[in-house]
Amino acid sequence: MVKISNQIRAQYFNKLGCKFEIDELWTYIKQKDNFTWITYVIERETKQVIDFFVGSKSKNFNL
């Protein structure tokens, strides 16, 4: 999952006055203590995916 997400690049988004929604979920593969986070941002009106992140979370997490 992480390998695939690293190959996808977000498109440039340049539209003023938009409202965005951000959501996140976590899952694990094989071991419950090995979480993978999926975080994404969508433009509220069009539901266009603006950006996303798949991977582990740390104190330095930035989307």
Phi and psi in degrees as a GROMACS rama.xvg file:
@    title "Ramachandran Plot"
@    xaxis  label "Phi"
@    yaxis  label "Psi"
@TYPE xy
-65.6452  -40.7495  VAL-2
-60.2098  -43.0509  LYS-3
-67.3816  -43.9757  ILE-4
-64.9971  -29.7322  SER-5
-68.6434  -19.0905  ASN-6
-89.0662  -11.5085  GLN-7
-97.2582  132.286  ILE-8
-112.041  134.963  ARG-9
-70.5591  144.413  ALA-10
-77.9124  154.042  GLN-11
-68.8354  132.379  TYR-12
-124.402  118.632  PHE-13
-136.235  78.7519  ASN-14
-136.374  124.593  LYS-15
-84.6008  154.039  LEU-16
76.9321  19.8473  GLY-17
-88.4203  156.392  CYS-18
-111.9  139.621  LYS-19
-120.447  154.344  PHE-20
-122.189  138.995  GLU-21
-125.147  138.479  ILE-22
-143.998  158.273  ASP-23
-145.216  154.25  GLU-24
-146.692  161.253  LEU-25
-129.347  155.009  TRP-26
-147.492  173.481  THR-27
-141.872  157.693  TYR-28
-124.439  119.599  ILE-29
73.4055  -50.5861  LYS-30
-120.837  132.348  GLN-31
-69.2774  -17.8253  LYS-32
-92.3367  7.65446  ASP-33
-116.223  75.9324  ASN-34
-76.7945  145.657  PHE-35
-121.025  126.715  THR-36
-98.221  141.236  TRP-37
-121.452  116.725  ILE-38
-123.371  135.599  THR-39
-143.734  155.848  TYR-40
-123.788  130.049  VAL-41
-125.181  151.502  ILE-42
-80.0824  126.224  GLU-43
-59.6049  -42.851  ARG-44
-73.1706  -47.3226  GLU-45
-94.5122  -13.5065  THR-46
65.5619  17.753  LYS-47
-68.7968  133.22  GLN-48
-74.8183  122.052  VAL-49
-90.8044  -43.6642  ILE-50
-160.498  163.318  ASP-51
-156.112  162.246  PHE-52
-141.454  135.676  PHE-53
-128.363  124.266  VAL-54
158.22  -164.346  GLY-55
-84.539  160.673  SER-56
-109.974  142.544  LYS-57
-140.855  -179.992  SER-58
-64.9345  -22.9892  LYS-59
-97.3826  20.4936  ASN-60
-65.4003  125.613  PHE-61
-136.224  136.139  ASN-62
